[in-house]
Amino acid sequence: MAFGGQQDFLKRLQQLYGDVVMNVVHVYFEREVLDKTTFFLFLDKNKHELFHELIPKISCCECFKSNSIASVSKTGCLDAFQFDLLFDRSACAETNHEIKRGQKIQQYCVCNINPKTVEVADLDIILIRAVIKACCKRTLPGHPSWLKEIKDVRNYIDHIGNSCRISKSDFEEKWIRLETNTLNIALMTGKSFQLMTQKDIQRLKAEHDTIDKIQAVVENANDSIKEDILNALKNQPGVSQDAIGQISYQLNQLLFKITDLEVNISTRRNTDEIVSEQTDPTKCYVRWTLSTPSSWCVEDIKRRLKNVTELTNFTLEFVYAGSIIMDTSVSLDLVKDPEKFCMAFLEFLQNFVKTCEIDTTIVVIVDVAILTSLLPYRGTRKRSFGRCRTCKNRNMTTDSDKWCKDCQELFCNTCSMVHGATNYSANHNILCLNESMEHFPPKISQTLICNEHDRDFLFFCETHQHISCIECVRSYHSSNCDIVALTFAALNRTSSSALEKSIELNVQELIADIEQVLSDLAIFLSSIELQYSQIKTSIADECKGNETMNTTLKDLKSKYETCTYVIEKDVNTLKSIKLNISAVDIQLYQAKRYCSERQAFVFMHNAIKSVSKADETFRSYINTMKTVNLHCESGEQLHMQGYQKEIIDILVEKADLLSKPEHEVMSKFVDGLPDKLAFYVRASKPKDASDALTLAKTGEAYKYRECENTVAAARIFQQANPKFRV
């Protein structure tokens, strides 16, 4: 038999337990335990016994009247939640029935406890077994292990969680246990009731078989569409397939590897991703999941994607926080046409790279997974933060719901309550996890140990603003220093927020300065490209048909490539600095929200050094950046890297072609010089063009050259503070 999926197995066990098993258990309880009385009267009659399953060691007023069933060695089988489901404890105790010694109760009053109107159908298997254990003095028909087997399977279903999956073998084993023990219990009621229960189980099996057959047909249809898409993709330009069948798409040095392609467009069968059946029948929804190389800034990519609504034929529906997962919608007809879908697929990747300004000259491999469905994904899948640490240690897989800021650990709801109940962690700060949490979990080193002395950081010197261990205090901080406990300093600094606000301000200013320089460099590179095109056109027009034209253009191209190389080198260096300071910015966000006051305080102090170093690196690099120029004055001069390279030989050759005398060549050359330099050359009265060139170089050496028609490679930050201060 084909099965629908591992997650469907869990749902089927839940359906069997809820629709059939508990119905049989409830009938058995009413017949054998209640024995023709109502559950309300049963609770009223047995409240003394049930109370001491909640409070087993301390006697009550009823114990005083009859035999006491409380004992210091007794353990109860009910908790407060279960007891309050059955009884109301809000009434006041009778006079002299409750005895106290100080704050300690030595005798309880059960007269104020009244049964609630509860239906047997509201009881689960655990509460039923507890009631039977406490109240049934006689031996019930059947074997006690039947209820225990059902309880064990119920605990397995409940603890594994809806987001987890179980194997086929586990599913079959749990199903057989539920079915066998349920039919055994049903037989205690009667043979006819057992046959009726067996028919209900067979009906469920038949429904599951039908679903499996439908799903098998659907999967075959989806596999066929997937195969057609992959075959069409192999024939697209830039797409290759390696020896193991891995399909890749090359964009310059950027390689997209198609790691997964899943197609679910042949049915609208309900899945975990469904948010509503009211969907557009002409649409198909595509989820793109891209791996994030270290050279990519995910936050920059997300910010740019938020400014666009469509890439090629794909409409952006949602971009997830924390990674590059894009939910898009596209025409269903496009997906059903493999050739058109493949073209749109590759165009989407191209436009993604262009929109997000991703550098394709860096060798990077990006894994791409695509999932298509007739149903939308947005806001439907519960974000998984990871597994509960404590449950993992017990070989259990439970999704986490809480985060301990002090321990930096994930916990489920149950384990977080236990964690908060211990003396050691009673004061720990526990956060509830939610979908809006960004940059979680924090990636911050939590080392609070002195590297020099291998001792814990426990103190803070207010005088030197230094975090210290006990040995640091003894060695480097005299008795005149103001030493306080690190926890105290962290609480004071965190409450005032002065430290983090100062660091955040400096980080934001530094990022803004870097972005401004990058913007200036982008503008400058565009001007260089324009100047190169204009000079190239000018030379081609004036030297057309001349053999020296190719040599001149080749020399011009070489200088242009040198200019662009210098600019691109500066851009890459600045992007690297920005990437490092952006990482610190994210860590500041994480420290404030997901770390304890002590951990955040230590990180803030360490971050001061990181930000200061990044600021110093940026300022020093700006000072060493070269001003690169490439332009033509009167169509005759090339300027590069602050040094003027005159092309007088070209002018002489042009003069020969045009039959121009040498004094015109010299005049043309001098006219093209900057004003002060041209005045110096004319005042020196050169005899010929060669003499004029020598005088021009001499004048340039004596600072007569002041070219006003140049473009700065980066703005000068004279107004910025040269040092980082907190």
N, C-alpha and C positions, 0 to 999 in steps of 0.2 A: 504494500500500500504506500503511495506517495504521501508525504507529509508536507503540510503547509509551511512549516518553519519552526525553529526552536522556540520562538516567543509564543507561537500558537499553542505549543504543548502546555505551557503554564496556564494559559487561559482555559484550556480544556479541563485541566485538573480543577481549576477554580469553579468551572461550570458544574462538573460532577459533584464536587463537595457541596456547593450551595444549593443545587436544584434537587439532588437525589439523596445524598448521604445524610445531611442534617435533617431532612424530612423524616427519614427512617428513625434517626436517633430521637427526635422529638416525640414520635409516636410511641417508641419504646419507653421513654421517660414517663409520659402521661399514663401509659398502661401499667407499668411495673412499679413505678415509684409513687406517683400520685394516688393510684388505686382508687379511682372514682371520686376523689375530692378535688377542690379547686387549688390552683397554685397559690392563691392569696392565703387560704386557710393553712396550706402546707407550710408556708413561710412563717405565719404567725405561731404555729405549733412548734416549729423548730428554730425559732430565732435565737434561743439560748445556745444551742449547739453551733449555729452558724456564727454567732457573735464571737465565740471562743476560737473559731477558725481565723478570725481577724485579730483578736487580742487573746492569745493562747496562754499567757503566763500569769495574768492578773485576774483575780476572781471578780464576780459581779454580785448584785443584790439577789439574783436568782440562785446563785451558788449557796448563799446563806440560808435560803429557804429549803433547798433540796441538796442533793449530793453535788459537791463542787467538781467541775470538770476542767478547771484551770490547773495548770501545772508548770513549774519552772522548766521542766524538761520537754514540754510539748511544743510542737511547731505547727503553725496554722497553714492552711492551703488557700486562703482568700486574701486579696489585697484590698485596700480602701476603695478603689474604683469598682471592683466586683461587688463588694458589700453594699456600696451606695447605689448600685444598680437594683438591688433587691429591697433595701430598707431605707427609711427616712430617719435621720438622726437629728433633725432640727429642733425637736421639742426639748423643753427644760427637764432636767433630772428631778425625780421625786426627792422630797426633803429627807435628809439623813440616809438616802440610798447611795449617794456618792461620797466616798471618804477620801480626804486629801491630807497629806503631811507636807506642808509647805506647798511647793508647786508639783509635787509628785502625787499621782492618783494611786491609792492603795485598793480601792474598790470602785468598780463602775456601776452605773445604773442602766439596766436594759429596759426599764419600764417606759422610757421615753423613745424607744425604738419601735417604729411601726412599719409593717410591710407595705411595699408599693404595689400598685396594680400593674403587674408585669405578665406578659404572655410567655409561654414556654418557647414559642418560636423566636423570642428575642435572645435566648440563651445560646452561647456557643459551646463547643465540645469541652473546653477547659472548665467553664463554670458548671456544666452539667456533671462532670466527673467529680468536681469539688463538692457539689451538693450531695451527690450519691455517697461519697466517702464520709461526709459529716453526719448525714441524717438517716441513712439506711442501715438498720441493725441486722436485718435479715439478709440472707444470700439471694441475690437476684438471679433469674435464669440466664444462662449463657456464661461465657468466659469473660473475666475482667479485661483480658488482653485485647479483646475486640475494640473496645472504646479507646484503649491506649494506642493501638495501631493507628486508628483514625486521627487521634490527637497528634501523633508524631508527624503524620503526613500534612495535617493542617499547619503545624509549626513550620514545616519545611516550605510550604507554599507562602506562608505569611512572611517569613524571614528572608526569603530569596529576593523578594521585591519584584514589581512589575517590569522594571527596566532590565532585569536579568533574563538569561535564556538557559534552558535546560536541554540536555541531550535526549535523544530518542530512547536510549536504554533506561535513563532515569525516569522518563515519562511513563514508559511501559511498566516499570517496577512499581511506581507509586500508584498507577491506575489499578493494577491487579490487587494491591493491598487495600485500596479503598473499596473496590468492587467485592472482594472476597469477604471482608469483615462486615460490610453493609448488608450483604445477603445473609450472612450468619445472624445478624441482629434482627433482620426482617423475619427470619424463620421463627424467632421467639414469639413474634406476634401471631403468626399463622402462615401456612403454606401458600394460601391465596395472596396474602400480602407480599410474600417473597417473590411469587411469580409476577405480580404487578410491578414490583421494584425492578426485577430483571428486565421487563419490557421497557421501562423508562431508561435503563442503562443501554439497552440495545438501540433504542431510538436515538440517543446521543451519539452512539458509535456510527449509526447510519448517516446522521447529519454531518459528522466529521469526515466520513468517507466521501460524501458528495462534494464537500468543500475541497477536499484533496484532489478529486478528479478534475473539478473545474479549474483549480489552480494549476494543475499539471498542463492542461490545455493552454491556459493563459501564458505560462512560463515558456512553453514551446513557441507560441506566437511571438512573445517578447524576444526570445533567443534568436528567432529568425530575423526580426527587425534589427537587433543588435549586430548580427553577422553581416547583414547588408550594409549597415553604417560603417563597420570596420573595414569591409572590402572596399567601399567607396573612398574611405579615408586614406587607404594605402596609395591610391592613385593621384592624390592631391600633390601639387608642387611643394617641396620643402619637407614632405613627410617621408620617413624611412622606417624600416622594420629590421630589427636585429635578428640574430640566429635563434633566439628563444621566443621570437614572436612579439617582442616589445615594440610598440609603435611610438615614434617620437616625431616632434615637429620642431624644426630649427629656425630661429630668428637671430641672424648674425651669430653671436656667441652664446645666446640664450637658448637652452634646450628644454622643451616641454615634453615630459614623458607621460603618456596616457596609461596610468596604472589601473584604472577601473572605469568601466562603462556599464551602467545598469539601466535597463529600459523597462518601465512599468506603465505602458500606455494602452494595454489591451483590455483593461477592466477598471471599474471604479470600486472594486471591493474595498471595504473598510480596512485601513491600516493605521498604524500609530501616528502617521503624519497628518491624518485627516483633521481639518478644522471645521469644515462645513460641507454639506453636499450641494450647497448653492454655489456652484462654481461654473465658470464660463466653459461651455462644451467645445468651444473652438480653440481653447488654449491648452498648452502643455507647459508644465512647470519643470525647470531645469535647475538643479543645484550644482554649483561648481565649487570644488574644494581644492585649493592650491596650497602646496607646501611653501613655507616661508624661509628662503635662504637668509643667512646671517647678514648679507649685504643689503637686504631690503629693509626699509623702515615701514613696518605694518601700519603705524598710525598715519603716516603721510599718504599711503595708498588708500586707506579708509577715508581720509579727509577728501581726497580728490574724487573718489567714487561717489561720495555724498552729493557732489555738485553735478552729477550727470544722472539722467533717467534712463538712458538707453545706450547699449553698445551693439552696433550692427542691428540685427533683428531681435535682439534679446532686451526686454524691458527689465531693468533692475527693480526687484521687489524688496529686497532686504539684504543688508551686509552685516554679518555677525561681528560682535565685539571679541577681540582677543585673537582672531585668526582671519585668514582670507577665505571665508565661506560666503558665496554669493548666491542668493536665490533669485532666479530670473523667470520670466514667462515668455513664451514664443508661440507662434501659430502651430496648431496641431498638424496642419497639412505640411508644414515645413519639416517636422520631425519624421513624418511618414515618407518623405522623399529623401532617400539617403544621400544623393548627390548634392542637393541644395542644402541639406542639413550640414554636411561636411564642410561646404564652402562657408556657410554662416559660422560654423564652429571655429574654423581657423581665423576668420575675420574678427570674431569676438576676441580671440587671444591677441591678435595684432592691435586692435583698438584698446584692449586692456593695457597693453604695454605702453602704447602712445599716451593714453589718458593719464596713467599713473606715472609717466615720465621715468620709466624703468630703463636703466643703462644696459643696453644689449651688447656692449663691447666687453663686458665682464663675463668670463666663463662661469655659467651657473646652470644647474640642473633643477628643474621644478617639476614635481609630481602633480599630475592633474587627475582628479576623479570626478566623473559626471554621473548624475542620477536624474533620470527623467520620470515624471509621474503626471497623471491627469489631475492630481489634487495638490493644492498649495501647501508649502512647508512653513511659511512664516509664522513664528510664535507658537509652533505646535510641538516641537521636540523639546522636552525638558533638558536644560543644560546640565551636563554631568560634570561635577567638580572633582570627582574621584571617589575612591572607596574609603569607608570608615577604617581607620588605622587599627582600632581595637578588634573589630570583627575580622579583619584580615589576619591578625595574629592568631585567631581561633579558626582559621581556614574557612571563614564565611565571607560571602560577597554581598555587602550592603552598601547602597549609595549613601554618601555623606550628606548631612543636612546642616551641620554646625562647624564652626571654625574657632579653635582656641587661639587667641592672639598671643598668649603667654607661651604655650607649648608649641605653637606653629604646627598643629595637627588637625586633621579632619576627623569628625565624629558623626555617627548617626544620632537620631534623637534619643534613643535608649542609652547609648554609651555616653552621650553628653550629660545626661542626668546623673549617671553614675560618677562621671568625671567631676561634676560640680559638687557631689555629695562627700567626697573625701576631704580630709583636713588639709592636705597639701595643696589641693587645687580649688578649694572652696571659693577663693577670691579671684579666680581667673576670669578674664573677660571673654565671654563666648559670643560669637556673631552668628546670626541666622543667615544662611546662604540664599541668595536670590539672583534672578536673571540679570539684574542691572549692574552687578559687580563687574568692574573692569580691571584688567591687569591682575587677575587672580588665577592661581595663588601667587604670593609674593616670591620673587627670586632675589632674596637679600641674604647675604652671609650673616648668620646669627652667631658668629664667634665672638664671645664676650670674655676672651682670655688674653692676657698680656703676652705678647710674643717674646719679650725679653725674659720674663720671670716665670712664665707658664702658670700664672695665678689668675683667679677670676678678677674682672674689673668690679670693684666694689665702691670706689670713692671718686669724687670729682673735686679738683682744685679750682676754686673760684678765682684765685689770684692768677694762675697761669692758664686758665681755661683748658685744663687737661684732664682726661679720664685716666685713672690710675688704679693699680692693684696695691695691696698692702706694702709690697716691697718697693714699688715706685714712690709711695708716700715717704717711706723711711729713707730712701736714697736721694731723692731729688726735690722734695718739698719740705722746707724747713718749718719750724714751729710757728713762724710768722704767717704762713700760708693759711688761707681760709679753706679748710677741707670739710666737705659734707658728704653724706652718703649718696651714692649714685642714684638710688631710687628717689630720694628727696629732691635732688637736682633735676631729675627727669620730670617729676610731677610739677615742679615750679616752672620749668622751661616750657613744658607742654601746655600748661594752663595759660601762660602769657602769649604763646605762639610766636614770640619774637624771633626765635632762632630759625624755625622753618620758613616764616614769612620772608626773612632776609635772604635765605638761600634760594627760595623759589623766585624772588624778584631778580636776583642775579642770574639765575639759570634762564629765566624768560628773556631778560635783556640780552644775554649772550646768544641765545638761539635767534633772536630778532636781528642782531648784528650780523650773524653768519648768513642768515637768509637774505639780508640786504646786499651783502657782498656777492653772494651767488647770483642774485638778480642783476647786479651791475655787470658781473662777468658775462651773463647770458646776453645782455644788451650789447656789451662790447664785442662779443664774438660775432653777433649779427652784423655789427658795423664793419668788422674785419672782413667778413664774407662779402659784404657789399662793396667795400673798397677794392678787394681783390678782383671782383667781377668788372668794376669800372676801369681799373688799370689794365686789366687783360684786354678789354675791348679797345681801349685807347691805343695800346701797343699794336694790336692786330690791325687797326684801321690805318695807322701811320706807317707801319712796316710791312704792309701786305705785299707778298711776293718776294720779300727779301729773305735771303738764306739765314740771316742772323736772327730773324724773328723767333724761330723755334728755340734757339739758345736762350734768347731773352725771356721768353715765356717759361722755359724750363727753370731758369734762375728765379723768376718771380714765384713760380709754384713752390720751389724749395723754401723760399722765405715765408710764404704763406703757411706751408705745413709746419714750419718751425714756430710761427706765431700761434697757430691753433694748438700745437702740442703743449706749449707753455701754459696757455689758458686752460686747457683741459686738465693738465696736471694740477693747476691751482684749484680747479673745481673739485676734483676727486679728493684732494687733501682736505679741503674745507668740508666736504660731505662726510668724510671720515670723522672729523672733529665734531660735526653736528650730530652724527650717529652716537658718538660716545656721550655727549652731554644730554642728548634725548633719553638715553638709557638711564642716566642719573635722574632726570626729570620723572621718569616712570617709577623709579625706585623710591623717590620722595613721596609720590602718590601712594605707593604700596605701604611704605613705612608708617604714614599717618593713619591709614585706615585698617591695616591688617596686622600690625605689630603692637606689642605692649609698649607702654610709655618708656620703659627702660631700654628696650631694643631700639625704639625709634630715636631716642636721645643719642644713643651711641652711634647709630647710623648717621644722624644729622651731623655730628662732629666729624666723622670720617668723610662725609660728603663735602665738607668745607674744603678739604685738601684736594679732592677730585675736581671740584668746580674751579678752584684757584688754579690748578694745573692746566685745565682745559682753557681757561681764560688767558693764561700766560702763553700757552701754545698758540692760540688764535692771534693774539696781539703781536707776538714776535713773528709769526708767519706773514701777517699783513705787512709788517715793516720790511720783510725780505722779498716780497713779491716784486717782480720786474714790471715796469710799464712798457708794454709791447705795442708798437705802432707799425702800421703798414698802410701808407697812403701816397698819393701822387700830387705834387704841386705843379700846376700848369701841365700836367700830364708827363712830367719829365723826371720826378724824383721819387725814390723809394726810401721810407724811413722804417727802421726796424730796431727794436730793443734799445731805443734811446740813441742809437748811433746812425748818423746820416750817411747813406751809401749812394753817392751820385753816379749816374750812368752816363758820364760824359762820353765814353767810348761809343755808346749807342747814338748820341747826338752827332758825333763826328761822322759815323757811318751814314746816318740819315742826311747829313750835310753833303757828303760826297754824292749820294744818290740824287739829291735835289740841286746839286751844283751850287751850294751856298758857300760864301767865303768864311774863313775861320773866325773873323771878328764877330760875325753874326752868331756863330756857334757859341762863342764865349759870352756874348750878350744874352743869349737864350739861357745859358747855364746860370749866369749871375742873377737874372730876373727870377729864376725859380727858387733862389735861396730865401730863407727868412730875412725880414727887413734889416735887422741890425747886422747880420752876417753879410748880407748883400752890400750894405753901406761900407763895411770894413774892407771887402774885396775891391769895390770900386775905388775907395780912397787909396788903396795900395797900388793902383794902376798896373794891373797885370798885363804882360805883353801878349800872351796867348792863352788858349784854353787850359793847357797843362799848368801854366803859372797860376791861373785862376783857381784850379783845383787845389794846388798846394796852399794858396792863401786861405781858401775856404776851410781846409783842415786845421790850419794854424789858428784861424779865428774861432773855430769851434773849440779848440783846446783852451782858448782864453775866454770861454763862456760867452762869445758873441752870438752863438746860435740860440735863439729863443723861438721855437716853433709853437705857434698858438693853435694850429689846426691839428691837434692830436686828441686822442681819446684815452682817458684813464682806464687802466685795467681794473681798478678797484677804488672806491671812495676812501678818503683818508679819515681816520677816526681820531681827529685831534680832540674832539669834545668828549670822547670816552675815557673813563678812568683807566689809567695804565695798570692799576693793581686791583685785585679783587678784595673787597672788604665785606665783612659780615657785621 
